[in-house]
Amino acid sequence: MTAPHRVAESIPIRKKRAMKAERDGDTFTLRGRYWSGTFPMADLPAMLEWYRGQREKFPKAMGAYDATIEALESLIGE
């Protein structure tokens, strides 16, 4: 007879994602660990709305969109 199998609790460990946003005239650049892209400033409100919507729709993503939202919000104050 074997002992009952014990399953260890899994605790998700996630590193804080880094996202940087820089404005250059009429464009801004988002830089992440694996990708970057340059976009017109006119697209900023729509992108921010999209990323906020993704965060609401997918709460199991555990903050995957937070760094991007923070970076985009930082451009609004400039």
C-alpha positions in Angstrom: 0.0 0.0 0.0 1.4 3.4 -0.9 1.0 6.7 0.9 -1.5 9.2 -0.4 0.0 11.5 -3.0 0.4 15.0 -1.7 0.2 18.0 -4.0 2.1 21.1 -3.1 0.3 24.4 -3.3 1.5 26.4 -6.3 2.1 30.0 -5.6 2.5 32.1 -8.8 5.7 34.1 -8.7 5.7 36.8 -11.3 8.4 39.4 -11.9 7.3 43.0 -12.2 7.0 43.7 -15.8 8.9 46.8 -17.1 7.5 49.0 -19.7 8.9 52.4 -20.6 7.2 55.1 -22.6 9.0 58.1 -24.3 7.5 60.9 -26.2 9.2 62.4 -29.2 7.1 65.2 -30.7 4.0 63.8 -32.3 4.9 60.1 -31.5 5.6 58.0 -28.5 7.6 54.8 -28.1 6.7 51.9 -25.8 9.6 49.7 -24.9 9.2 46.4 -23.1 11.6 43.5 -22.4 10.8 41.7 -25.7 9.2 44.3 -27.9 8.9 48.0 -28.7 6.7 50.1 -31.0 6.3 53.7 -32.0 2.8 55.2 -32.3 1.3 58.6 -33.1 0.3 60.6 -30.0 -3.2 60.7 -31.4 -3.5 57.0 -30.7 -2.7 57.3 -27.0 -6.3 57.6 -25.7 -7.5 54.6 -27.7 -4.5 52.5 -26.6 -4.9 53.4 -23.0 -8.6 52.5 -23.2 -7.8 49.2 -24.9 -5.2 48.1 -22.3 -7.6 49.1 -19.4 -10.3 47.1 -21.0 -8.0 44.1 -21.3 -7.1 44.3 -17.6 -10.8 44.3 -16.7 -11.7 41.4 -19.1 -8.8 39.2 -18.0 -8.2 39.6 -14.2 -6.4 36.2 -14.2 -3.6 37.9 -16.1 -2.5 39.0 -12.7 -1.2 42.5 -13.6 0.1 41.8 -17.1 -1.3 45.1 -18.3 -0.4 47.3 -15.3 3.1 48.3 -16.4 1.9 49.3 -19.9 -1.1 51.3 -18.5 1.3 53.1 -16.1 3.7 53.9 -18.9 0.9 55.2 -21.1 -0.6 57.3 -18.2 2.8 58.9 -17.7 2.6 60.4 -21.1 -0.7 62.1 -20.4 1.0 64.4 -17.8 3.7 65.5 -20.2 
